[in-house]
């Protein structure tokens, strides 16, 4: 398959359109959802009552892994649900039974004797050992409960032996709760719009965690149609497209860096050269790209270093006195070091006898890797700021 730059650009434009048209209308995407939030939402669903019954708790108990630890004659009766009672994520209490649900959806570590302590607390509240049930709820079932939490004592209470699973089950959001939630949406259609919409929102949120949400499904369908439109059907077609995209990307990056260098030449180098000429100092280095810039200006009393304004490896700009050779660095007097540290809060490394970042009032000069930096900051007052930084270093060097 032959694919050219025009085709790649058309695919990119259509892909961007598909992304921009996706509506992220799930309210849960606008808030912080942690394990406690999931537990509170599950509590709301499980304790929901309709016509004197608990339809979702009843269907929850029919999840195969849950049903597998229940006696045949199990009766729900009236229930009370609690979050964080005795530190239990979700506790469901009936007249003569209790369910402990330990939520590990984000793989939190098991605490020492965690399940054992929860069981002991229920026993102290009057529940018989053989009426206690524990569900270990994880994301996809890959996380297993540790012996540190499910101790020998806990196993004894729950009736777990090498031959018997007892009253303990490991269940997961992906393979157990998500199918149950999807079925619950259909079951809730005649129970009112509030519970139905709540189930729809939460189910979609959980599905998104595993790449199965409405938005993700819609995007996959649209993406498939886009690939078919451009005849990308085989592994070879994908490889050809990726190779073409890589070549185009490399070319665009090179062009972007060249464009940034031209901007820098006009708006940084020219003003700095004029300033250096007036001061009888030299613009020793000028190196520019989209992600990086480095400027060196000599200073008469500095023999082994220069003033420098440079982008470091973390993407932030720093300025100060920079050594030319790390093994033979500039030696400043203790008085001058004190001025730099105490007056302007400069720091020091082997390469940089004195350096600092742009302060809070000048954060626009901190990182070059942004279109706004090159199209607004560079063309307005960046060179002025570099000169200001140079004068700051000069002033501190002159104080004895």
N, C-alpha and C positions, 0 to 999 in steps of 0.2 A: 504493500500500500504506500503510495506517495502522498505525503502531506506537507503543505507549504506554510509559510508564516501567516498568510491571510486566513487560511483555514483555522490555524491555532488561535488567532486573535478572535475570529468569529465564535469559536467554541467558548473561549474565555468570556466574551461579552454575554453570550446566552446563559452561561453558567452563573455569571454574576446576577443576571436578571432573575434566574430561578431562585437564587439565594435571597435576593431582595424582596421577592414576592411571597416568601414564606411568612406566615403569621404566627408568631410565638405568643399565642393567646392563653397559655396556661398560667393562671395566677401564681402557682407555686414556683414558677421560674423567676418571680420577682422578689422572693423572700429567701432567707437562709433556712435550709431544711437539713437538720442533723438527725441523729438517731432518736433523740427525744421527740422531735417533731413527728417522725414516722410513728413512734409509739403512741403519741396523742391522737393522731389521725386514726390509727387502728382501733384505739379505745372507742372513739366516736362511732366507728362503723360497727364494731362488735356489740356495743351496748344499745344500738339503735333498736327500738321496739316498735312493733306495728301490730295492732289488734291484739295486744297482750302477749305477743310472741317476740322472739329475737331471731328474725329471719337470717341475718348474716352470721351470727354466732352459730346458728344451727347448720348453715351450709359450710362454715369454717370447720366444724367438727367432722364434716364428711370428706374433707381433704384426705386422700388415701393414707398418708403418713400419720395424720392426726387420728383418723378413725382406727388405725392399726394399734393404738395404745389404749383404746377405750374398751370397757366391758360392753357386751351386747345390750345389757339392760340400762345403759347410761341414760339419765333423764336430766334435762337442762334445769328446769325450774326457774326461779327468779335469780338474777345475777347482779353483782355489783362489780364495776371495773375501776381500777386505780392505776395511775401513773406515779412511779417513784415512791410507792408505799414500801417502807423498809428497803429503799434503794432498788426495788424491782422495777424494771422498765415497764412492764404491763402485767398486772395481777388481776385475774378474773376469779371472783369468789361466788360460789353457789351455796346452797344451804349446807351441804355436807362434802363439798369438794372445792379444790382451788387449782387454777392453772397459772403456772409461772412461765411467762414468756420473756426470754432474754434476747434482746435485739442487738445483733452484731452486724447490721447491714453494711457498716463502713469498717468492718474488721478491727474493732477495738479489742485490745488484748483482754484475756480472761484474768480476772482478779483472783487473789488467793482465797480458796475455799468459797468462791462466789456462789455457786449453786447450792452447796452444802449450807451456807449461811441463810440463804433464802428459804430453803426447806425447813431449817430449824425454826425460823421465824413463824412460818405457817403452822408448824406443830405447836408452838407456844400459843398460837391463837386458837387452838382447839381442834385443828384438822387432823384426822387420822392419816397415818403414813400411806396406807393403800388407797387414799382418796386424793393424793397429790399427784399432779401431772406437770411435766416440764417440757417446754418447747424451746429449742435452741435455734433462733431465727438468723440466718445469714443471707448474704447477697445472692450467691449462686450455688451454695452447698460445698464449695471447696474448702472453706474454713471449718475445721473440726474442733469440737470442744476439747479442752485440755484436761488431763487428770488432776491438774492443779485446781481446777474449778469443780469438775464432776469427780469428786473424791470417792474413795472406797465407801465412806459413810454415806455419801449422797446416792451412790449406786445401790447400796443396801436399802435405803429408804424408798427408792423408786423401783425396787424389785429387779434390778439389772443383774444378770448373771451371764456367764459365757453362753448359755443356751437361750436366755430370755432377754428381749429388748426392754422389758419392764414398761414403765410409764414415762419414758423419755423418747423424744423424737427430734431429729435434726431436720428442719424445714428451711426452704429458701424463698426469697422474694421472686426469683426468676422462674423457678419450676413449680412452685406450690401456690404462692400468694397471687402471682399475676394471673394465672388461669382462673383462680377463685374470684379475683376482683372483676375480671371481664365478664364472668357469669353473673356476678352480683349487679352489674349495670343493667342487664336484661331483667333480672328479678326485681329491680327497684322502680321500673317504669310506672307502676301503678301505686307507688308509695309517696309520691309528691316530687316536685321539681327540685327541691333543695337537696335531698339525699341522692337523687339521681345525678344531678350536676356535680355534687361533691365526689361521687364515685367515678364519674367520667374524668374529672380533672385529676384525681389522685391516680387512677389507673394509667392515664396517659403519662403522668409524671414518672411513675415506676417503670413503665414501658420504655420511656426515653433513656433510662439508665442502662438499658440493654439493647439500645439501637432499634427499638420496636415501636416508638411513639408515632403519633399521627403525622407530625411534621417530618420525621425521618422516613416514614413510609412514603409520604407524598414526594419527598425529595428523591428517594430511590427510584420511584416510578418515572419522575420527570427526567432524571439523569439517564435512565435506561433509554427513554425516547430520544434524548439528545444524542446519545452514542449511536443509536440506530440511524438517526438522520444523517450522520456523517460517516456511516459505514464502518464504525469501529466495533467489530464483532469477534475478532480472534485475538489470541495472545500476541501474535505478530503485529496486528493492528494497534494494540495498546502500546507495544514496544516502540513502534514507529512514531506514534503520537507523543509518547514521553520523550523520545530522543529529539523530536522536532521542537517540543516545548523547552527542553533543556538548552538547545542551541539558541532559540529565540530569547530565552531568559538571560543567557550569558551575554548576548548581543545588547539587550536592553539595559542590563546592569552596566556594561561598558559605556554605553551611550549616556546613561544617567550620571555616571562618575565624570565623564567628560563635560557634561553640561554643568555639573556642580563646580568643576575646576574653572570653567569660564566665568561663572558667577563670582567665585572666589578671587579670580584674577582681577576682575573689575571692581569688586566692592570691598575686598580685603587687602590684597597685595598692593594695589595702586595707592590707596591712602596710607598704608604702612610705609611704603617706600618714600613717599613724600615726607612723612614724619621722621623717618630715619635720616633722610638727607638733611633736614633742618637741624637734627640733633648730632649729626656727624657720627652716627652709629650704623651698624649693618643689619640688614634683614638676612640673616644667615640661612634660614630654612623656610620654605613654604611648600607644604605638601597637603593636597586636598583630595578627598573623595566624599561620597555621600555619607559614609559611616565614620569617617576619620579625618581629622585635620591636625597639622603640626606646624607651629610657627616658632622660630627662634629669632631673637633680636639680641645683638651683643650689648654689653654694658661695660664702660671703660675700666672699672676697677675689678671686674670679674675676669680671671685669667683661665680658669679650668671649667668654667660653666657659662651659661647665658640665661637670659630671661626666656622662658618657654611657655607657650599655650598649646596644650596637646590633649587629644582624646585617649583615655586609658582603655584597658581591655574590657572594663565593665560598661563601656559606652559613655562614660561621663567625662566632661572636660575638666582639666585642672590647669593651674598656672602657677608660676613661681620661678625659682632658680633651679635649673636642671644641669647636671654634670654632663660634660662631653664624653668623659670616660669614667665608668663606674669605679675602676680600680685606682683612679687618681683624681679624687674629688675636691671640690672647693672647700676650703676651711674658713669658716666665719668666726668672728670673735664671739665670746659668750654674751657680750652686751647686745650684739646684733641678733643673735639667736633669741635672746629674751624679748627683744622688740617684736620680732616676727611672731613668736608664740603667744605673748601676752596681749599685744595690741590688735593683731589681726587673726589670731588663732591659726597660724600656719602649722603644718606637720612636717615630718622629715623621714626620708628613706635614703638608702645608698645612692639611688639615682637622682633623688630630689632633696638637696639640702634644706630647701624650704618650698612647701607647696600648699595650696588650698583649692577648694572648689568654689565656683561662683556662689555667693550667699543667697539667702532666701529672697531678697529683693531683685535678684537677677537670674532667676531660674530659667528664663528663656534662652540663656547662653549655656545651659548645662549639658544638653545632649544634641549632637548634630543629626542623628538618624531620624529625621522627620521632614516631611515636605515643607511644613511651616517654617522650620529653621532656615531652610535655603531660600524660600520664596519671600519671607518676611523679615526674619531676624538679620540674615546676611545682607540683604539689600538696604536695610535701614541703619542700624547702629552697632553692628558687631565690631567693626574696625575701631569705632570710638571706644568700645568697652575694652578691647585689647590694649589700646593706648592707655586707658585709665588703669588697667591692671599693671602695665609696665611702670607707670608713674608711682603706683602704690609700692611696688617692690623697690623702686629707686628711692623713695622717701624713707623707707625702712632701712635701706643700706646706708643712708647718709646720717642716721641717728646714732650717735655714740654717747 
